[in-house]
């Protein structure tokens, strides 16, 4: 039985040797500005060795599953034919059934699923119908399995080296970010490194090591383990996995006064997992900083009084109007005719904008839904890493909902999908919102649905039902509705618009969303509560984020408007503003008196400063005074002067800027940028933005 563990031993030894070499390289790397004594070096290497062993045990789980399912008995009659039949049916479903679960996801997911299921079916069929070739086929599959393991081990080592070369640390959220912005990362690699020699060397080494392990272990596949032996080995492996899950965090607790020592003795894979699950990037480790007191004073001087918690007092009586906030999925400004689009895909929103208070120069804080929801709910600038919505410490915050609740409002979050997605349910429930999502729909209430949720028109009808019930209670309501239909695969009910749902086009998704919002307003106008309701319509983010620079201005420009028949006079507000300013402005229009920790401003107050915060997961930007200032990891600062490009549109609707790098940064704008992001990061860390 022990001889069957040979592949694990060979792969494990290779992984441990490569990890040891990597640690030695890190110790002597120029970016490692620290020296280590003999005892410190031995500690680093020994802790690292033990960590590597336990990490490999967990990483070898897939190999263990592979060996667990190696069997000749499954090809015997009738089981082989039954299994093959199931695989064929699975392939037919994946490849030919319209609207199957894989096709609902859109993108390349259906092709990947078809390839996987098809390949599995083909290989099982070959093993079933060609018994004389079974050993040869199994050897080929075994070689491929080893090849993939060896390739991943080498590729991970190379990736860790380049990551250390740039940041001087093991994997953190930046590495997670790299998986999200794949195109940009690949482009950077292509431009920065000798890709052909590098990947040729990786491939050559992978083939050599794979062949060596295969040659020395392939005979173990000639006789396979019986069921009892598999159970014994499986039980032993599960015990080792349990021990590994316990041991790895314990080794991580072995601290050092030297940050470099701490990082070198760690293993990159658990660090990556931690970054992926915790969604944060330490601002103070990776970004430029000021003295904390100076940073806070500089940031807070825009407010009156210049303190984090402030009292908002209106000179006029409060207006307890209902409020419906509609955040629209992926609605870039350039989809609207106002901003030069000629496709007429937002006829209703363009019409509504002329009857509304329209914010013509507003920027989203990020490029993901949770970032937009964060801006509209918490009204704070974005921070490095993931949105607060997806972090552990996301509850009991000061929110727009908490302000409305303090005024006696019913507060709800409405979402056509399952709100557990992107941690929305956890966040909104944890901050006092009631939730209406797909779980609240009866079958007969759904005319169409895809993987993201029910069609927006179905959610519009449900929203009307909910608001009618709320109105009967006699209490005002604040409802935040997040749409879903303008999302890949862009499918929706047929016959609603002149672009068929089968086209699966972005333009169709936009136009159908516009249609659904029109239907919502047609229904709302028939309700008694309509004329006492303020509607806030704003995109969560743009449809795409890639551009020539780190933060292309046009990829953050979004439409926003406030509409209320007989209350809000049609007008345009043209100065630069942020998504985080929308709700403080609305509360100002309602003359609310409240204590606030919002870091957005009421744009109609005298102390308003035109500016906007835009960010990716790691690049943090400030638009102010015709400059874009960006701070990035490893304490980098870039600044661009902004020159509006010529077009036939009015200046307030022109989208495109030339972002011209400046040779010498405007220091007060750099300080403003650092002050904002440093202050918010610190206050979140210290829970100072809680209620």
JOFEN-V781872 format. One record per residue. N is the residue number from 1. SS is DSSP state (helix for helix, strand for strand, loop for the rest). D_LAST is the distance of its C-alpha to the last C-alpha in whole Angstrom. Layout:
BEGIN
N	SS	D_LAST
N	SS	D_LAST
END
This chain:
BEGIN
1	loop	60
2	helix	59
3	helix	61
4	helix	59
5	helix	56
6	helix	58
7	helix	56
8	helix	52
9	helix	54
10	helix	55
11	helix	52
12	helix	50
13	helix	53
14	helix	52
15	helix	49
16	helix	49
17	helix	51
18	helix	49
19	helix	46
20	helix	48
21	helix	50
22	helix	46
23	helix	45
24	helix	48
25	helix	48
26	helix	44
27	helix	45
28	helix	48
29	loop	46
30	loop	46
31	loop	42
32	loop	42
33	loop	42
34	loop	43
35	loop	46
36	loop	46
37	loop	49
38	helix	51
39	helix	48
40	helix	45
41	helix	47
42	helix	48
43	helix	45
44	helix	43
45	helix	46
46	helix	46
47	helix	42
48	helix	42
49	helix	45
50	helix	44
51	helix	41
52	helix	43
53	helix	45
54	helix	42
55	helix	41
56	helix	44
57	helix	44
58	helix	41
59	helix	42
60	loop	46
61	helix	44
62	helix	45
63	helix	49
64	helix	49
65	helix	48
66	helix	51
67	helix	54
68	helix	52
69	loop	53
70	loop	57
71	loop	59
72	loop	63
73	helix	63
74	helix	60
75	helix	63
76	loop	65
77	loop	66
78	loop	65
79	helix	61
80	helix	62
81	helix	62
82	helix	60
83	helix	57
84	helix	59
85	helix	59
86	helix	55
87	helix	54
88	helix	56
89	helix	54
90	helix	51
91	helix	53
92	helix	54
93	helix	51
94	helix	49
95	helix	51
96	helix	53
97	loop	50
98	loop	49
99	loop	45
100	loop	45
101	helix	41
102	helix	42
103	helix	43
104	helix	40
105	helix	38
106	loop	40
107	loop	41
108	loop	43
109	helix	42
110	helix	45
111	helix	47
112	helix	46
113	helix	46
114	helix	49
115	helix	51
116	helix	49
117	helix	51
118	helix	54
119	helix	54
120	helix	54
121	helix	56
122	helix	59
123	helix	59
124	helix	59
125	helix	62
126	helix	64
127	helix	63
128	helix	64
129	helix	67
130	loop	68
131	helix	69
132	helix	71
133	helix	69
134	helix	66
135	helix	66
136	helix	66
137	helix	63
138	helix	61
139	helix	62
140	helix	61
141	helix	57
142	helix	57
143	helix	58
144	helix	55
145	helix	53
146	helix	54
147	helix	54
148	helix	50
149	helix	49
150	helix	51
151	helix	50
152	helix	46
153	helix	46
154	helix	48
155	helix	46
156	helix	43
157	helix	45
158	helix	45
159	helix	42
160	helix	41
161	helix	43
162	helix	42
163	helix	39
164	helix	39
165	helix	42
166	helix	39
167	helix	36
168	loop	37
169	loop	35
170	loop	35
171	loop	33
172	loop	30
173	helix	28
174	helix	30
175	helix	33
176	helix	31
177	helix	30
178	helix	34
179	helix	34
180	helix	32
181	loop	34
182	helix	38
183	helix	40
184	helix	39
185	helix	39
186	helix	42
187	helix	43
188	helix	42
189	helix	44
190	helix	47
191	helix	47
192	helix	47
193	loop	49
194	loop	52
195	helix	51
196	helix	55
197	helix	56
198	helix	53
199	helix	52
200	helix	56
201	helix	56
202	helix	53
203	helix	55
204	helix	58
205	helix	56
206	helix	55
207	helix	58
208	helix	60
209	helix	57
210	helix	57
211	helix	61
212	helix	61
213	helix	59
214	helix	61
215	helix	64
216	helix	63
217	helix	61
218	helix	63
219	helix	65
220	helix	63
221	helix	62
222	loop	66
223	loop	65
224	loop	62
225	loop	60
226	loop	61
227	helix	58
228	helix	58
229	helix	58
230	helix	55
231	helix	53
232	helix	54
233	helix	53
234	helix	50
235	helix	49
236	helix	49
237	helix	47
238	helix	44
239	helix	45
240	helix	45
241	helix	42
242	helix	40
243	helix	41
244	helix	40
245	helix	36
246	helix	36
247	helix	38
248	helix	36
249	helix	33
250	helix	35
251	helix	37
252	helix	33
253	loop	32
254	loop	35
255	loop	34
256	loop	36
257	loop	36
258	loop	37
259	helix	34
260	helix	38
261	helix	39
262	helix	36
263	helix	36
264	helix	40
265	helix	40
266	loop	37
267	loop	38
268	helix	37
269	helix	36
270	helix	34
271	helix	32
272	helix	32
273	helix	31
274	helix	28
275	helix	27
276	helix	27
277	helix	25
278	helix	22
279	loop	22
280	strand	21
281	loop	24
282	loop	23
283	helix	23
284	helix	24
285	helix	27
286	helix	28
287	loop	28
288	loop	29
289	loop	27
290	loop	27
291	loop	26
292	helix	22
293	helix	22
294	helix	24
295	helix	22
296	helix	19
297	helix	21
298	helix	23
299	helix	20
300	helix	19
301	loop	22
302	loop	22
303	loop	19
304	loop	20
305	loop	19
306	loop	19
307	loop	15
308	loop	12
309	loop	10
310	strand	13
311	strand	14
312	strand	16
313	loop	19
314	loop	21
315	loop	25
316	loop	26
317	loop	25
318	loop	22
319	loop	23
320	loop	22
321	loop	23
322	strand	23
323	strand	21
324	strand	23
325	strand	22
326	strand	24
327	strand	24
328	strand	27
329	loop	28
330	loop	30
331	loop	31
332	strand	33
333	helix	34
334	helix	37
335	helix	37
336	loop	38
337	helix	41
338	helix	39
339	helix	39
340	loop	42
341	loop	42
342	loop	46
343	loop	45
344	loop	44
345	loop	41
346	loop	38
347	helix	41
348	helix	38
349	helix	35
350	helix	38
351	helix	39
352	helix	35
353	helix	34
354	loop	37
355	loop	36
356	loop	32
357	strand	30
358	strand	31
359	strand	29
360	loop	32
361	loop	31
362	strand	27
363	strand	26
364	loop	25
365	loop	22
366	loop	24
367	loop	27
368	loop	25
369	helix	24
370	helix	20
371	helix	20
372	helix	21
373	helix	18
374	helix	15
375	helix	17
376	helix	16
377	helix	13
378	helix	11
379	loop	13
380	loop	14
381	loop	17
382	loop	19
383	loop	19
384	loop	22
385	strand	23
386	loop	21
387	loop	18
388	helix	15
389	helix	16
390	helix	19
391	loop	17
392	loop	17
393	loop	13
394	loop	12
395	loop	10
396	loop	6
397	strand	5
398	loop	5
399	loop	8
400	helix	11
401	helix	11
402	helix	8
403	helix	10
404	helix	13
405	helix	12
406	helix	11
407	loop	15
408	loop	17
409	loop	17
410	strand	18
411	strand	16
412	strand	18
413	strand	19
414	strand	23
415	strand	25
416	loop	28
417	loop	28
418	loop	27
419	loop	23
420	loop	24
421	helix	25
422	helix	23
423	helix	20
424	helix	19
425	helix	19
426	helix	17
427	helix	14
428	helix	14
429	helix	15
430	helix	12
431	loop	10
432	loop	11
433	loop	14
434	strand	18
435	strand	20
436	strand	24
437	loop	26
438	helix	29
439	helix	29
440	helix	29
441	loop	32
442	loop	36
443	helix	39
444	helix	40
445	helix	37
446	loop	38
447	loop	40
448	loop	39
449	strand	37
450	strand	37
451	loop	35
452	loop	32
453	strand	32
454	strand	34
455	loop	35
456	helix	33
457	helix	35
458	helix	34
459	helix	31
460	helix	31
461	helix	33
462	helix	31
463	helix	28
464	helix	31
465	helix	31
466	helix	27
467	helix	27
468	helix	30
469	helix	29
470	helix	25
471	helix	27
472	helix	30
473	loop	27
474	loop	27
475	loop	23
476	loop	22
477	strand	21
478	strand	19
479	strand	20
480	strand	20
481	strand	23
482	strand	24
483	loop	28
484	loop	30
485	loop	33
486	loop	34
487	loop	34
488	loop	37
489	loop	39
490	loop	39
491	loop	40
492	loop	40
493	loop	42
494	loop	46
495	loop	47
496	loop	44
497	loop	45
498	loop	48
499	loop	46
500	loop	47
501	helix	44
502	helix	47
503	helix	47
504	loop	43
505	loop	43
506	helix	40
507	helix	41
508	helix	41
509	helix	38
510	helix	37
511	helix	39
512	helix	38
513	helix	35
514	helix	36
515	helix	38
516	helix	35
517	helix	33
518	helix	36
519	helix	37
520	helix	33
521	helix	34
522	helix	37
523	helix	36
524	helix	33
525	loop	36
526	loop	37
527	loop	34
528	loop	34
529	loop	30
530	helix	31
531	helix	32
532	helix	29
533	strand	27
534	strand	25
535	strand	26
536	strand	24
537	strand	26
538	strand	25
539	strand	26
540	loop	24
541	loop	27
542	loop	30
543	loop	33
544	loop	34
545	loop	33
546	loop	36
547	loop	38
548	loop	40
549	loop	37
550	loop	34
551	loop	32
552	loop	35
553	helix	33
554	helix	35
555	helix	33
556	loop	29
557	strand	30
558	strand	29
559	loop	30
560	strand	27
561	strand	28
562	strand	27
563	strand	29
564	loop	30
565	loop	33
566	loop	34
567	loop	31
568	loop	30
569	loop	33
570	loop	35
571	strand	34
572	strand	33
573	strand	31
574	loop	32
575	loop	31
576	loop	29
577	strand	25
578	strand	23
579	helix	21
580	helix	18
581	helix	19
582	helix	20
583	helix	17
584	helix	16
585	helix	20
586	helix	20
587	helix	17
588	helix	20
589	helix	23
590	loop	21
591	loop	21
592	loop	17
593	loop	16
594	strand	12
595	strand	10
596	strand	9
597	loop	8
598	loop	11
599	loop	14
600	loop	16
601	loop	18
602	loop	20
603	loop	23
604	loop	25
605	loop	24
606	loop	27
607	loop	24
608	loop	24
609	loop	25
610	loop	27
611	loop	26
612	strand	25
613	strand	23
614	strand	25
615	strand	25
616	loop	27
617	loop	26
618	loop	27
619	loop	28
620	strand	26
621	strand	27
622	strand	27
623	strand	29
624	strand	30
625	loop	33
626	loop	35
627	strand	34
628	strand	32
629	strand	31
630	strand	30
631	strand	29
632	strand	30
633	loop	30
634	loop	33
635	loop	32
636	strand	34
637	strand	33
638	strand	35
639	strand	35
640	strand	37
641	strand	38
642	strand	38
643	strand	41
644	strand	41
645	loop	44
646	loop	46
647	loop	46
648	loop	47
649	loop	44
650	loop	42
651	helix	40
652	helix	37
653	helix	38
654	loop	39
655	loop	37
656	loop	39
657	strand	39
658	strand	41
659	strand	39
660	strand	41
661	strand	41
662	loop	41
663	loop	43
664	loop	41
665	loop	37
666	loop	36
667	helix	34
668	helix	32
669	helix	30
670	helix	30
671	helix	28
672	helix	26
673	helix	25
674	helix	25
675	helix	23
676	helix	20
677	helix	20
678	helix	20
679	helix	17
680	helix	15
681	helix	17
682	helix	16
683	helix	12
684	helix	12
685	helix	14
686	loop	13
687	loop	9
688	loop	8
689	loop	7
690	strand	4
691	loop	0
END
